[in-house]
Amino acid sequence: MREATDADILLVHSEEYLEAVKKTPYMSLEDLMEFTLQYGDVYFHPNIYHCAKLAAGATLQLVDSVMTGKVRNGMALVRPPGHHSMRSAANGFCVFNNVAIAARYAKQKYGTERVLIVDWDVHHGQGVQYCFEDDPSVLYFSWHRYEHQKFWPHLRDSDYDCVGKEKGAGFNVNVPWNKVGMKNSDYLSVFCHVLLPIAYEFSPDLVLVCAGFDSAIGDPEGEMCASPDIFAHLTHLLMNLAGGKLCAVLEGGYNLTSLHQSVCQTVQTLLGDPAPRPANLDAPCASALESLHCVRSAHRQYWSCLKHAADLPTSDVSTKAMELAAEDEEKQKKAEEEQSAEAWPEPGKRAAPAVRTALVLPDGVACPQGCTRFSSPADAVKVGRLGGTFLKDSDDSDARTTLSSLTALVQKMEQNEICNGLALVRDVSTAMMCVVQDAEAAHLDRVLIVCVGDAAAVPSRCQRDDGTTLLVQFSNEESEEQTHRFHIPLCLKKVLCITIVDIRVLMKSYRLGACSTAEDANSVYNNHVVFILSIVTFFTPCVCVSVLHDISKRRTVFVFSQGCSDVSAFMQAVLGLVLPLGYEYDPSLVVLVRSPGSGLRDGAWQQLTGLLQGLAQGHTLVLMEEGEKACVGTTASSLLGVAAASLGSVRAPPQDDVKALEGLRRRLQDDWKLLQTTGDFTSKEFETNELILNFCLLDAAPKPAM
């Protein structure tokens, strides 16, 4: 383990401060005490300079290992912590700002353009905020106990409306906790509705985590009630950003039991072990919803993913007033809460199955490296029964054998002998029906089905209203209205750019490779553009060419279309709808279906596959039809735990899609509490905000080329 050099430390701290700290090993006890009084809430020891250099150096060593590909991710277990330390001052037990130094180091040494810093310590990391508040290349997110500035460090700068300065405005995201006792639901809600949408739009090249575990249950500083296992899920949700380049660095944590449990949950997730099923998920509390609401409103002018956020709540209905009115009641409950926080269930053992990923593949389709080809032993009775039930009009023996292997795979997953799987099948509708029936027989009490595309008709067995299945169906076509709370159709329309150019110019340009997209053709041959028509999609950019005849000018023209909205609306739906729904539903099995011709970009498909593995202890089964065999490799890679490639900066989603998603979220939030982003104190917020929403969306939408 190396020590940080002076050059490393000076990336963040002043030379005067460094020289002063260098003298501490030679000070007497009296001199150290006097030196300490210059700063706030920090103690110096003759060895602290050496320890602080090791802490910063270990953090940089981890960054080196991750950025060079030596390891995929990692955690630095260091002391002293760092996130309170400022340019010329120690503070809050922190001497050198380990994570801030790491961010500047990565930018300088590796040319990292965008760094995301996630601070889940219960105290505000003001040192990190002050370091980057005017820097748009570093996005700093912090949640912290605040209690309307009553909690340390008692800074006005820790509130939600401190969003950064100058060019860095919008790149500082503070989520203040204004009461104690925040739970797993509160943490997940903020991730799904604030951090992740902003992070995907920001598109970092590196993720650094100020991993303080004083935000876990039992900690005397934090007084929160989030169980250690929630940190497995928070870690998992960050692991698909930045191509998986994630460095967690230990900060606070003062309950030795919850500290080691939370660290273990984080490290096991970084190692690829399936996350445990989340415990005790219910509705976010009113105070958490107010903070969530305020943060989204404060940042909606900076991030297109939040353009639809509601107005700020009025002061007379703020939970600040509610808190003051309920202060006596809180005091009465405090002793009881403290007693209940003294003990909590120890997280269960996370035993990774012997087989990570098993694939059911037709003959002739190669099994990707790292996966296991799976087939069940021949059982004529079982094969015949399955054929009679699901393939009544077919005597296709291969299809029957595939279904037999599929049901055997589900049973192995239920027994935790296999973590996840993929099957190439003749018909995904039949396979879905078979899996759901077999899941019932295997006592898998809840099955989440996420279906992407329009071609496959979803069987009625998969649309049950008794809660045994939850179906989320992505489509680009209008479908029937939602009939019950367990069937959720998501319609995202298409956006196409249609351009007409002279056939002779177009053929010449494509033949010579001068342009490969509609945008290139417009910029190079804009004199030949007749018109551009924009309509709505999340599908893969592709060029479709047809021939028309322009009689008025007696020339032949090509009409070609290209998808323009990329994956923005799709990812907004995944992060703000699918993940909260999935976590609240808490399935035993996730079935992910890719129907033929879905057109979804591989990167977005990999993100969806990766994110959903945080549910159901990683038991995810992917179903694709045999025509989709080109996607087997990328899908298997995600199932093996390889992070998806970055999607790049996600631009503003189409207006119609945003309005449709927001309308659906509002309709569903009474039944699904993790979809809430505002509290009851704003019952009329959507009526008053509708015009503002429309204007914001129009302003943020990409403008067609002229």
Disulfide bonds with the S-S distance in Angstrom:
none
